Amino acid sequence: MLNRLPDAVVTLACWLYFIFAFLFFFSFFYGAARLFARDRERAFQHLNHRFFLGFFTLLRFLSPRQQWRLDPLIGKISGSVIVCNHLSYLDPLLLISLLPQQKTIVKSVFFKAPVFGWILKVSGYLPAQSTGKNGVRMIRQMEKMGEYLQKGGNLFVFPEGTRSRNGELGRLHGGVFKIARMYRCPVLVVGAGGTERLFTPGEFFFHTRRENTIRLNILDRILPDREHPVSAAGLEKEVRRILRQAQNDQTLRKNRKSAQ
């Protein structure tokens, strides 16, 4: 039990940040943005970015055994569809903390949550299911997506749709590739690693005592070609190849390290 005490302290500190930082600081800015911002959607996205930037600043301070290797170019991505493998609940939060303007696809049940669901709606995030009210919300967001991307916004998604429990690449859903093809925007493939060791799927506590490296880096760019457009299926195939290659390279590095 004592061995888990540091992890419990970090987990508690992170939950306290979520509660008190929102209630006593960020809630006022969200309220002001809702009332006075000319573009509420972008204002809320920027506040989401700042909120989770503060969260990871705290987490990094409390987890000195974790090394963080985050590609600084990710924060400069603009007007793109970003696809990433999915290992932990930390993955979307980490991308929000790096991208000032961002949209993503969120489980529909979260839109029903008090306060949190309201923030998701005003931020312009997309529901995963397109039935009922969520269907109307999805259509509205899709109608505005082209203009949003042209103005420098980013849509990041995890095409596997859920977290991997074993690190293996799951089936990719084709919807995001249809969006990328429809708006002829760059597709950036991002690789995440190590987040599942810090916050393991199915577990409550952070694992701060493990020696670990959190990685997030741009693996490749697929640029639009208006003369020879790639089909959605072609985009999906290329993204799978890139992610699979990165996964194989990581496995090879681990095996070499273990053999030394």
NUDRENGU-592021 format. One line per 8 residues: number of its first residue (from 1); their letters; for each residue y, x, z of C-alpha. Coordinates in Angstrom, 2 decimals. Layout:
BEGIN
NUM) A) Y:X:Z; ...
***
This chain:
BEGIN
1) MLNRLPDA) 0.00:0.00:0.00; 2.39:2.80:0.89; 1.72:4.40:-2.49; 3.20:1.34:-4.19; 6.27:1.22:-1.95; 8.55:3.19:-4.34; 7.51:0.91:-7.20; 8.19:-2.17:-5.07
9) VVTLACWL) 11.65:-0.86:-4.13; 12.58:-0.24:-7.79; 11.23:-3.64:-8.83; 13.22:-5.36:-6.08; 16.38:-3.44:-7.03; 16.01:-4.51:-10.65; 15.58:-8.17:-9.70; 18.61:-7.96:-7.42
17) YFIFAFLF) 20.60:-6.54:-10.33; 19.59:-9.48:-12.51; 20.65:-11.99:-9.86; 23.75:-10.50:-8.30; 25.21:-8.69:-11.32; 25.11:-11.97:-13.21; 26.33:-14.22:-10.38; 29.16:-12.05:-9.10
25) FFSFFYGA) 30.28:-10.21:-12.22; 28.97:-11.18:-15.65; 29.05:-14.95:-15.10; 32.86:-14.83:-15.06; 32.96:-13.02:-18.39; 30.42:-15.40:-19.95; 32.56:-18.32:-18.75; 35.73:-16.76:-20.14
33) ARLFARDR) 34.03:-16.01:-23.47; 32.80:-19.61:-23.68; 36.32:-20.94:-23.16; 38.55:-18.44:-24.95; 36.59:-16.25:-27.41; 37.30:-16.91:-31.10; 33.70:-15.99:-31.94; 31.64:-17.08:-28.93
41) ERAFQHLN) 28.38:-15.98:-30.48; 29.41:-12.37:-30.99; 31.17:-12.28:-27.60; 27.99:-13.42:-25.86; 25.92:-10.86:-27.77; 28.27:-8.10:-26.62; 28.00:-9.30:-23.02; 24.19:-9.34:-23.31
49) HRFFLGFF) 24.42:-5.75:-24.54; 26.57:-4.71:-21.56; 24.38:-6.56:-19.06; 21.18:-4.83:-20.14; 22.92:-1.50:-20.57; 23.73:-1.73:-16.87; 20.14:-2.70:-16.11; 18.68:0.35:-17.86
57) TLLRFLSP) 21.29:2.63:-16.32; 20.02:1.50:-12.91; 16.36:1.75:-13.95; 16.79:5.29:-15.29; 18.53:6.36:-12.08; 15.72:4.92:-9.94; 12.91:6.35:-12.10; 13.48:10.11:-12.31
65) RQQWRLDP) 9.91:10.78:-13.47; 10.52:8.80:-16.65; 11.91:10.71:-19.60; 13.96:8.68:-22.04; 14.08:9.71:-25.68; 16.12:7.05:-27.43; 17.35:7.69:-30.95; 21.18:7.60:-30.79
73) LIGKISGS) 21.27:6.34:-34.39; 19.80:2.99:-33.29; 23.12:2.01:-31.72; 24.84:2.62:-35.06; 22.61:0.30:-37.09; 24.63:-2.39:-38.83; 23.83:-5.35:-41.06; 20.08:-4.82:-40.95
81) VIVCNHLS) 16.77:-6.40:-40.08; 15.02:-4.25:-37.49; 11.27:-4.52:-36.98; 9.55:-2.88:-34.04; 6.10:-2.74:-32.47; 5.80:-4.61:-29.17; 4.27:-3.07:-26.04; 6.17:-4.47:-23.05
89) YLDPLLLI) 8.76:-7.04:-21.96; 11.14:-4.08:-21.78; 11.17:-3.64:-25.57; 13.60:-6.47:-26.49; 15.81:-5.74:-23.47; 16.00:-2.09:-24.48; 17.04:-2.97:-28.03; 19.71:-5.37:-26.75
97) SLLPQQKT) 21.06:-2.58:-24.53; 21.43:-0.35:-27.60; 22.79:-2.89:-30.11; 26.23:-4.42:-29.40; 25.67:-7.13:-32.03; 22.16:-8.51:-32.12; 20.04:-11.59:-32.66; 16.35:-11.93:-32.07
105) IVKSVFFK) 13.56:-14.50:-31.99; 12.79:-15.83:-28.51; 9.94:-17.98:-27.20; 11.07:-21.58:-27.46; 10.29:-22.36:-23.81; 13.07:-20.00:-22.69; 15.68:-22.22:-24.36; 14.88:-24.88:-21.74
113) APVFGWIL) 15.60:-22.58:-18.80; 18.77:-23.34:-16.79; 21.68:-20.98:-17.55; 19.44:-18.49:-19.38; 18.67:-21.04:-22.09; 22.39:-21.77:-22.47; 23.12:-18.07:-22.97; 20.39:-17.83:-25.61
121) KVSGYLPA) 21.81:-20.81:-27.50; 25.42:-19.60:-27.49; 24.28:-16.07:-28.41; 22.75:-17.46:-31.59; 19.20:-16.32:-30.85; 16.43:-18.02:-32.81; 13.58:-20.09:-31.30; 10.07:-19.02:-32.20
129) QSTGKNGV) 8.95:-22.59:-32.95; 10.75:-24.76:-35.47; 9.97:-28.26:-34.20; 12.29:-30.91:-32.79; 15.65:-29.62:-31.58; 14.44:-26.06:-32.10; 13.94:-26.83:-35.77; 17.57:-27.93:-36.12
137) RMIRQMEK) 18.72:-24.82:-34.25; 16.58:-22.58:-36.47; 17.98:-24.12:-39.66; 21.57:-23.70:-38.46; 21.01:-20.07:-37.59; 19.30:-19.35:-40.89; 22.23:-20.89:-42.78; 24.60:-18.47:-41.03
145) MGEYLQKG) 22.32:-15.43:-41.13; 23.60:-14.04:-44.42; 27.23:-14.03:-43.27; 26.21:-12.62:-39.89; 24.37:-9.69:-41.48; 27.22:-9.04:-43.92; 29.63:-8.73:-41.00; 27.49:-6.02:-39.38
153) GNLFVFPE) 25.25:-8.07:-37.12; 21.57:-7.17:-36.70; 18.42:-9.24:-36.45; 15.67:-7.44:-34.55; 12.17:-8.84:-34.34; 8.68:-7.95:-33.24; 6.57:-9.13:-36.18; 3.39:-8.98:-34.09
161) GTRSRNGE) 4.84:-11.95:-32.19; 3.51:-10.85:-28.79; 2.96:-7.75:-26.70; -0.01:-5.55:-27.52; -2.44:-5.34:-24.60; -4.26:-2.28:-25.89; -1.60:-0.44:-27.91; -3.22:-1.49:-31.20
169) LGRLHGGV) -1.02:-2.92:-33.93; -1.50:-6.68:-34.18; -1.17:-9.07:-37.09; 2.33:-9.16:-38.57; 3.99:-12.52:-39.16; 5.68:-12.78:-42.54; 8.77:-14.85:-41.68; 11.01:-11.91:-40.91
177) FKIARMYR) 10.17:-10.25:-44.21; 11.21:-13.41:-46.04; 14.57:-13.22:-44.25; 15.03:-9.58:-45.23; 14.19:-10.31:-48.86; 16.37:-13.43:-48.97; 19.50:-11.55:-47.88; 18.69:-8.21:-49.54
185) CPVLVVGA) 19.47:-6.28:-46.35; 18.05:-2.95:-45.19; 14.86:-3.09:-43.15; 14.68:-0.46:-40.42; 11.30:0.21:-38.83; 11.59:1.26:-35.19; 8.77:2.65:-33.08; 8.54:2.04:-29.33
193) GGTERLFT) 6.37:4.04:-26.99; 5.84:4.45:-23.25; 7.41:1.13:-22.23; 3.97:-0.30:-21.47; 3.32:2.51:-18.98; 6.55:1.83:-17.11; 6.18:-1.96:-17.10; 2.58:-2.86:-17.93
201) PGEFFFHT) 1.80:-6.29:-19.41; 0.30:-8.59:-16.81; 1.64:-6.61:-13.83; 4.64:-7.34:-11.62; 5.71:-3.90:-10.40; 7.29:-1.09:-12.38; 5.22:2.12:-12.43; 7.95:4.61:-11.59
209) RRENTIRL) 5.71:7.34:-10.15; 3.88:7.96:-13.43; 4.88:10.90:-15.56; 5.94:9.13:-18.71; 8.22:9.28:-21.73; 9.98:6.21:-23.09; 10.51:6.57:-26.83; 12.47:4.47:-29.27
217) NILDRILP) 13.15:5.96:-32.66; 13.79:4.99:-36.26; 10.61:5.60:-38.23; 11.84:4.70:-41.70; 14.33:2.68:-43.75; 13.47:0.33:-46.57; 16.62:-0.15:-48.61; 17.21:-3.23:-50.80
225) DREHPVSA) 16.79:-2.86:-54.52; 18.53:-5.64:-56.38; 17.09:-4.63:-59.75; 13.50:-4.36:-58.49; 13.34:-6.50:-55.33; 10.32:-6.05:-53.11; 8.39:-9.21:-52.27; 8.03:-10.37:-48.68
233) AGLEKEVR) 4.35:-9.45:-48.85; 5.27:-6.01:-50.17; 7.72:-5.48:-47.32; 5.10:-6.52:-44.79; 2.56:-4.12:-46.28; 5.01:-1.20:-46.23; 6.10:-1.90:-42.64; 2.48:-2.06:-41.51
241) RILRQAQN) 1.81:1.27:-43.21; 4.79:2.90:-41.45; 3.86:1.53:-38.02; 0.20:2.46:-38.48; 1.11:5.99:-39.50; 3.37:6.37:-36.46; 0.58:5.07:-34.23; -1.89:7.56:-35.69
249) DQTLRKNR) 0.57:10.43:-35.27; 1.11:9.49:-31.63; -2.64:9.35:-30.99; -3.03:12.77:-32.60; -0.30:14.25:-30.37; -1.96:12.80:-27.27; -5.34:14.25:-28.26; -3.83:17.68:-28.87
257) KSAQ) -2.05:17.58:-25.52; -5.25:16.59:-23.73; -7.14:19.43:-25.40; -4.67:22.09:-24.23
***
